[in-house]
Amino acid sequence: MKLSNLPMLDFLDKTEKRFAAIILPLRKVLIVSSQLLTIGIAYLLAFGIRYDFAIPDRVWGLMWTPLVILVFFRFFSFWYFKLFSGFWRYVTLPDVLCIVKACLLSSAALLITLWFWFGHTLGGLPRSVFFLEAFFSIVGITSMRVVIRLYREKVHDRNNFGWQRTLILSDGDEIIGLVRLIMADGQMPFKIVGFLDDRKTSRGAQFMGIPVLGHLSSLRSAISHNDIDVVLIALFSSPMKNIRKIMEECEKAGVACKVLRSAEDLIAERQHLVRMDEVKPTQVMGRNVVSFARPAGDGERLQPKQGVVMVTGAAGSIGSELCRQLQQEPPQRLIMLDRSESGLYDICQELSRTSPSLRTESVICDITNQDKLDWVMDKYKPQCVYHAAALKHVPMMECDPVEAINVNVLGSYALGQAAIKHGVERFILISTDKAVNPVSVMGISKSMAEKLLLGFSSPQHKFVAVRFGNVINSNGSVVPLFRRQVEEGGPVTVTHPEASRFFMSIDEAAGLVITAGNMGYGGDILLLDMGEPIRIMDVAHNVIRLAGLEPEDDIEIKIIGLRPGERLHEELYWQGEGITKTVHPRITRLMSHPMENGRVHHWIKLCNKVKTNWDGDKARELFKSFVEQEGHFSPADLKPKSPTDIAPKVGNW
């Protein structure tokens, strides 16, 4: 049963509507009648003052007809200037001007009417009375609004919202508008105690009755001497590095602070300096996005609606985009496998909305669970597997090399074995450019996965690897990190001024993987021409400028040094030997050298031994031995002392 159908809720809803239907008209009547009553009182007060509160009987008999005419004109003038609507608690100077105009206009209309009716003598009524009445009406009607506003600001809102003693740091006249907003809106919990301002003209001055307590340099003393609860930083023209210092001072003083770039920030209660849209790939890569024409494959092609396709890591950035692009040529069934329950649910719900006819299955499974993988393969019998499940964060894997072995090596091997056992025709491994002459735990683990899986390839079971660089806007990548740092006011952290990476879009990454599944021979590695490498520093500058800010002036860029496992530059295989072209002009092929079964079992046995003991040092020794024996180059150490020790080398494949 829906909540809205419960009898008690229906009764309360109807009662609320009836109450509103009664109260709203009564409120309108009260507003109109109170102002008309004020006009009558002002009219009588004007006559009383004119005759020293001893009005002659003759005048007493003449004064009622002009009062009726005056009320008639005032009613329509007030209606025209919208004085019967609005909220009195927000009365401002423009509202007062409307009151003056309405009163003077209606008084002028009354005098003109009396002149035509009674002549220039106005029926014996003194002219001064009408000027006094207009003055008293203006004062009375304005006072009603001012009293309501003062009550709401000083009594009602204080009791209901609990104000915080507030100090405002300003550097321009725009602060006046900010203060008016705070004072007019009782739901903003700020009681302004004073200002700090460095302008010479502000020394000893007051803004709207609020004093300037000193310069910005006296922030700590102003906070302590005035019992400040919160600081509003309204330094609209100051660079971000100065604002950051002030924020640090507030933190040391133990008070909250809010950074405002405009009055709108205060209204929306926004604490971020900027709100950025997602960065477009072309704004970072400096090249156009590569388009992949699906039919342009030179090998077997998975026919639409005829095969079962499995995507591991379907909840991740690449895996979920693969699922989206597979909608364009929908398979007979799409099996989405991931150990992330929430992420898997999200992509499943998205596909059910965008492609309701697509048959999908969500499987919660860890690729290290061999029994579960066998069960999944036996149940759904996929013809094609896109293997995107992996641990990809370089510094994180340096901290836990055994988990890199467990997931990236043993998990991939278990998935490959299950694929062979259950007759998978095509297996596409998603790898990384960090597997080229690897020096990091993550890179070496992906290199091991490549060699182990490509050795499974046969005419019946084609195993293909796809390599690409950093994927823009993917989870854990550098661009979302920079965006978040800019939104928080900086600093933006860059590992090294000269560090560079190859970048590609998520669309390109998923398109390359699908194309590889169609055109790979088996046992080969496909690579995307990603253009020239891009400096990370240039990416940081672009992200900051896309937010409408300037590097260093508004947002600080901080050099933090290369993290464990990172190197200055990545390399591309097609700059070395053994590279051949494909039918796609932006894709090249590298034929790998399959590892013999004996060597495969040797490394898997060592990996299982390391996993059993969960020994990080043994894992690093294993990685070092693998690179020296299978990587065709011999690094002196997996943890080089300087970036020059890890200069890119071309692998002899």
N, C-alpha and C positions, 0 to 999 in steps of 0.2 A: 504493500500500500504506500502511495506517495504521501509525503508529509503534508502537502497542500490539501489532501483529502481528509485529514483528520478533523473531526467535528470541533474540537477545542480551537485548533488553529484557524479554522474557517470563522468561528465566532469572533476570535480576536481580530482577524483581518477585517471583518465587516464592522466591528465596533470602532476600529481605528479609522476607517473610511467615513463612518457616520460622524465621528468626533471631528475629523478634519472638515467635513462638509458644514458643520455648525460653527467651528472656531474661525475659519478663514473669513466668512462673511462678517462675523462679529468684529474681527480685527479691522476689516476695511471700514465698517461703520464707525468704529472707535476713532480711527485715524481721521476720517472726514469730520465727524462731529466735534472732536477736540479742537481742530483748527478753526472751524466755524465758530465755536464757542469762544475761542481766543479773540477772534475778530470782534465779536459782540462785546467782550470785556474791554478790549482796547477802545472801542467806540464810546462806551459809557465813561471810561476813564478819561478820555479826551474832553468830553463835555464837563466832567466833574472838575478837572483841573482848570478849564477855561472859566468856570463860574465859581471857583473856590468851593466846590462841592455843595453849592446852594443853587441848584438849577431852577430858574423861574418856571412857573406853571405854563406860561405861554410857550417857552422853548421845549418844555417837557412834552407838550402835545404835538410839536412839529418834528421831533427828532426820530420818530419811529418809521415814517415812510422812507427817508433816506437810508435807514439801517437795512430795511428789506431789500432796497435796490443795491446797496453795497454788498450784502451777502450773496445776492444773485450774481453780480459781476465777479466777486472774489471766487465763487465756486468754479466758474468757467475759466478764469485765469489760472487758478491753481491746477485745474484739470489739464489745461493746455501746457503748463510748465511741469507736469507730472509730479506735483507735490503731494499727491495722494498715494503715490507708490514709492517703492524703494525702502531701504532700511535706514532708520534714523541713526542707528549706532555708527554708521559710516559717513556722517555728515562732514562735508568739506567746504572750502571756500566757493567752488562753483555752485554748490547747493544753496549757499547763502545768497549768491548773486541772483539765482532763480527766484528766491523768495522776494528779494527787493524788486525785481522786475515785475513779478506778479502783483505785488501790493501797489506799486506805483501805477501800473497799467489800469488796475481796477479802480483805484482812487481817481485817476484822470477821467475814466469813463463815467464815474459817479458825478463829478463836477460838471462835465459836459451835459449830462442828462438833466441835472438840477438847473443848469443855466437855461436850457431850452424850455424847461417846465415852468420855473418860477421867475425867470429873468435874471438880470445881473445881481439882484439882491439875494438870490438863492433862498427866497422865502423867509428872509429874516434870520437865517442861521449864520453864525460867524464862520468865516473862511478858515480861520486858524484851527478850528476843530478838526477839519478834514486832514490837515497836515499832521496834527498831533496823532490822530487815529492811525494814519499810515505808518508813522514812526513806531507807535506802540505795537502795531500788528507785526511789523518786521522784527522788533525786539522779542515779542512774545513767541512767535512761531519759531524763530531761530533758537531761542532759549530752550524750548521744548526738546528740540533735537540735540542740543549741546548737553543738556542734563542727562538724556538717555545715553549718549555716547560716554560721558564721564562715568556714569553708573556702571556701564558694561565694562569699561576699561579698568576702573579703579576698584570696583567691588565684586561684580559678578564673575568676571573672567579670572580674577586673582583667586577667588574661592574655588572655582571649578577646575582650573588648569594648572595651578601651582607654578608661578613664574620663577624664572631663573635670572639672577643678577648678571647682566650682560655688559661686556665691554666691546666697543666697536673700533676696529682699526681702519682708518679711512685715508684716502689720498686725493679726493676730488669732491666736487659738488654733487655727484650722483648719489652720495650718501643720504641726502635729504629725502629722496624718493624712497630709499630703503627704510629710513626711520618712519616715514609716514605709513608704509605698509605694515611695519611691526606694530605701530600704535593703533592702526585701524583694525587689524585682524586680531581679535582677542584669543584665537586659538593658537597663535604663535607664543610659546612659553618664554618670551624674552622681556625682561624689565631692564631697559637701557639705563645704565648708571652713568656712563660717560664715554668720551671718545679719546683716542690717541691719534695725533695728526702731526706730521713733520712740517707742514706748511707754515711759513712765518706769519701769514695773515690769520692763522687759527689760534695763535697764542692768546690765552685768556678769554677766548670767545665762547659763545654758546650757540648751539644749533637746536632750535625748537625747544629752548629751555633746558637743554642738556649740556653740561660743561665739557670743555676739552681739558682732560686731566694731565696732558703732557705730550712728550714726543714718543715715538715708537721705541726708542731706546729705554724708556722707563716702564716697559711692559711688566716686568717681574714685580716692581714696587707697586704699580697700579693694581695688579691682581691681588696682592696681599693686603694692601691698605683699604681696598673697597670690597673685600669679600666676594670676589667675582666667581661665578659658577661656570660661565661659558664665554668664549671669545669669538666674535664674528669678524673674520678677516675679509674686509671689503677693499683690498688694495688692487683696484681694477687695472692700473697701469704699471704695477711692479712686476719685475721678472720672477719666475717661479723659484729661482734659487733663494731669493730673499724671503719669499713666503714660506719656503721649507724651513728656513732658520727660525722663523716666528713660530711655526708649528712645533719645532723641537723645544722652544722656550716654553710653550704652553704645556707640553708633555712633562717637562721638568717641574713646572709649577703645579702640576696635578689638576689642571682644568681642561674641560673639553673645548674643542675649537671646530669651527665650520668655515670652509673656504668658499667664498661667493664670488662669481665672476659677473653676476648681473642680478637685478632685482628678481628676475624670473627664477633664478636658482633658489632664492629664499622662499618664494611661493611654493615651488615644487619640493622644497626641503631636500634639495640635491646637495650631496657632499662631494661629488666627484667634479673635477675641473672640466672634464670633457666626456662626451658620449660618442663613441666612434662606431661607425658602420664597419662591417667586415671588409678587410682589405682585399681588393681585387688582385688576382694573381699577376695580371699584366703590370700593375703598379709596382711590383717587386721584381719580377723576372726580367723586365726590360725587353721582352719579346712577345710575340703572339702565341696564344695557346695552340698546341698541335692538335689537329683534328684527325681522328682515326676512322677511316672508311671500312666498315665491317666486312663487306664482300671482298676486299682486296687481300685475301689470304692466299698463300701459296701451298697450303697443306689442307688436310681434312678440316672440315668446318662443322661445328655442332649445329645441326639443323634446328630451326625454331620449332618448339612444341613437340620435339621428338626425343629429348633427352632429359635426364635428371641431373641437376647441377647442385653441388654442395659448395658452400662458402664457409670456411673456418674464420674465426675472428670477425663474424658478421656484425658485431656490435661496435667495432672500431671505426675509425675514420675511413680507412681504405676499404675495409670489408663492407661497411654499410653503403658506400658509394658504388661498389661492385654490384650489390643487390639492386640498387636503383637503376644502374645502366643495363642490367640484365632484363629489366622490364621491357626495354625497347624491342628485344627479340626473345620473348618469354619462353623459357624451357617448359618441358612438360610438368616439372615440379622443381621448386627451389628449396633446398635444405639449408637453413641458416643455423650455424653451430657456433656457440660461444659460451664461456663460463660466466659472463656478466648477465645476470638475470634482467636488470633494469634496462641496459642497453639493447638487449635482444628484444625485449617487449616494445621498446620505442620504435625500432626499425620494422618490427612486425606490424604495429599499428599504422605506421606510415604507408607501408606497401598495401595494406588492406584498404586504405583510403584512395590511394592513387591508382592501384591496379587490382580492383576487386575480383577480376577473373583469374588472376595469377594464383596458382596453387602453391602455398608456402607451408613449410614445417619449421618450427622453432625447436631446437635441441639444446638444452643446457648440458654442456659437456666440456671437460678439461682434456686437451689433446694428450696429456700425459697419462690418461686413463685408458690403457690398452683394451680392457674388457668392454668398456662403454663404446669405444670406437668400433670394435668388431661388431657389436650389437647394432650400432647405427648404420654401418656399411651394409650389413646383412639385411636390415629391414628396408632401407630405401634404395640400395643398389645404384649409386650414382655413376654416371658415365664420365663426368668431369668434376674435378675438385680444384677449387681455387684456395690455396693455403695462405691466408693472411694473418693467422693467429701467431703472435710472436711477442717477445719482450724487446722493445726498440730503444729505450732510453739509455744513452751511453753512460752517463755518470752513475745512474742507478745500478746498472749491471756491473760496474766496477766495484760497487759495494757488496754485491751478492753474485759472484761468478758461478756458484753451484746452481742457482736458480736459472741462470742463462743456459747451463748445460741441460738442466732438467726440461725446460720448455723448448728452447730454440733447437737443441740437438736431439735429445731423446724423444721429445714430443713430436717433432717433425719426422723422426725415424719411425715412430710407432704409427703415425698417420700414413706414411708411405708403405709400411708393411701391410696395414689394413687395406690400402688401396690395391696393392698387388693381389692380396688374398681374395678380394671380392670383385675383381675384374674391372677396376677403373681404367678407362681408356686414355684419359688425359689428366695429368696432374701438373698444375702450374704453381710453382713456389714463388712467393713474393720476397725478394731479397733487397739488398741495399748496396749503395756504392761504398759503404764502409767495409764491405767484405773484400774490397780490392786492396791487396797488400795490407791486411788488417793489423792494427796495433792496439785495438780496444777489445775488451771482453765481448761486447755485443757484436763487433765486426767479425771477430774470429768465430764466434758461435754461429753466425749466419753463413760464414764461409764453410764451416764444417757441415751445416745442413745442406748447402748446395752440393758439396762433393758426395755426401752420403746418399742424397735423394736422386741426383742425376745418374748415379750408378745403377739405379733400379730400371732405367729406361730400356725398353725393348720394342720391337715392332708392334707388340700387342698392348704395351703400356708405355705411353710417351710421357716422359717427365721433362718439364721445361722450367727454367728459372728466369725471372724478370728482375732486372736491377734498375733502380732509379734513385735520385737524390732526395733532398728535403722536400716534403710535401707541404705547401703553403696552407695555413689554416687548419692543419690536422692536429689532433690532440697531442699535446706535449711538444709541438714545434715552436720555433723561435718567434714567429709572427704573432700568435695569440699572447705569448709572454710579453712582447713589446707593447701590444695594445693594452694589456692589463696594467703594465707599469706606467704607461702614459695616462691612463684614466685615474690612477692613484696619485698622479703628480710627480712621478719619477722617484729615483733615477732609473734610466734605462740601462741595463747591464749588458756589456759586450765583453766577450772573453779576450779578444786581441784585436788591435786596430787593423791588422792585415788579414785576419781570418776570413776565408771565403768558402762558399758552398754552392753546389748546383741545386737549383730550385725548379719545381714543377707544380702544377695545380693538381687538385684532387681528381678533377675530370680527366686530365692527362694520365695520371697514375692508373685509374680504373680502366680507361680506354686501352692503355698499353697492355695491361694484364689480360683483358679479354681478347685483344688482337693476338697476343702471344699464344693464347690457348687455341687459336685458329690456325696459326701459321708456323708454329714450332715443329721441328723435325723430331725432337726427342733427344735428350742429352745435351741440348744447347742452351745458351744464355742469351736473352734478347735485351737490348739496351736502347734507351731513348736519347736522341741527340738533344741535350738540354741547353745548348748554346754555351756561352762563356760563364765561368763561375762568377758569382756576385759576392762582393765584400759584405760581411755581416754589418759593418759600420754603415754602409750605404743603405741597407735595409732599415736599420734603426732610424736614420735621417728621414727616409721616406715615410715611415709610420708616424713619426712625430709631426711632420709637415702635413700629412693627411688629416691630422687632428686640428689643423689651423694654428699650430704652435711652431716655435723655432727651436732647433737643437741648441743646447747650452744656455741660450737666453731664457727660455721658458722651461725646458726640460733638460736636466743634467744627464749626460752620458758618462757612465762610470765603467772603467776598464777593470775587470775582476780577475783576469788571467785565465789561461786554458784550464779547464776542469779535467779530472782524471779520465783518461781514455780519449780525449779530444786531440786533434791535430789541426795545424793551420789550414791545410788544403786537402780536398779529396781529389781523386783522379778518375779518369774514364778509360775503360779498356780500349775503346776504338782509337785511342792515341798510340796503342802499341801494335804488336803483331798478332796474326791469327784472326783478324776481323774481316768479315764479309758483309756485303750489302744484302738487303732484302727487297721485296717488292714495294715496301713502304719507304719513301725517301728519308724519313726521320728515324728509322729503326735499323740497327745493325745487329749482326749475329756473331757470337763467339762460341766456337765449338770447344767444349770442355774435354778433359781427359778422364774417363770414368775410373773410379777407384775399384780395385779388385775386391772380390768378396772377402778374401782373407783379411785385407786391410780394414774393410768396413767392420767386420766382426771384432777385430782387434781394438779399434777406437770405441766402439759401442761398449765393449767389455770394460775398458778403462773408465768411460763415462759413468757406467753403472756403479763401478767401485767408488768413484769420487762421490756420487750421489748418496750411496749408502752411508758413507762416513761424514758426509756434509762438511768437507774440509775445503775451505776457501783457498788455502795455500796450494793444496794438491790440485785444485781446479786450475789455478794459474800456471802451475808447472805443466799440466796437461795441455793447456792452450799453447804454451810456448813450444812444447814438443811437436804439436800438430803443425804449427806454422813452419818450424824448421824442417820437418820431414815432408810435408805435403804442400807447403805454400810456395815452394820454388824460390824462396829468399830467406835469409837468416838474420833477423833483427837481433841486435845485441841485448835488448831488454824490452819487455812489454811496457815498461814505464819509463820512457825516455826523459832525460833531464831537461831538454830544451826543445822548442819547436823545430829547430834546424835538424835535430836528430831523427825527425820523422818526416823528412821531405819526401814527397811522393815518388815512388819508383814504378816503372812499367813492368808488369808481370810477364814472365816468359812463358806464355801459354802455347 
